């Protein structure tokens, strides 16, 4: 049990800016209690991360493993970021 900080692999500062700018456009949306990935009118925290990353022009290529995992599991959970090779652990605290 612990706390883990993940990040997408190999994002430049400009790409981070693009992703964060996209995330900001979704502030204030209602929380998606149904976790419906087809509807972005409401977003859960993990859906917000995905929507923000999709602002990258090469999202489909760079996050192909992540999208394959979503397709396979037909869902998106926080654990999937940890399980996917498209992301890396940058900080971990074990309790």
Secondary structure, 3 states (H helix, E strand, C coil): CEEEEEEECCCCHHHHHHHHHHHHCCCCCECCCCCCCCCCCECCHHHHHHHHHCCCCCHHHHCHHHHHHHHHHCCCCHHHHHHCCCEEEEEEEEC
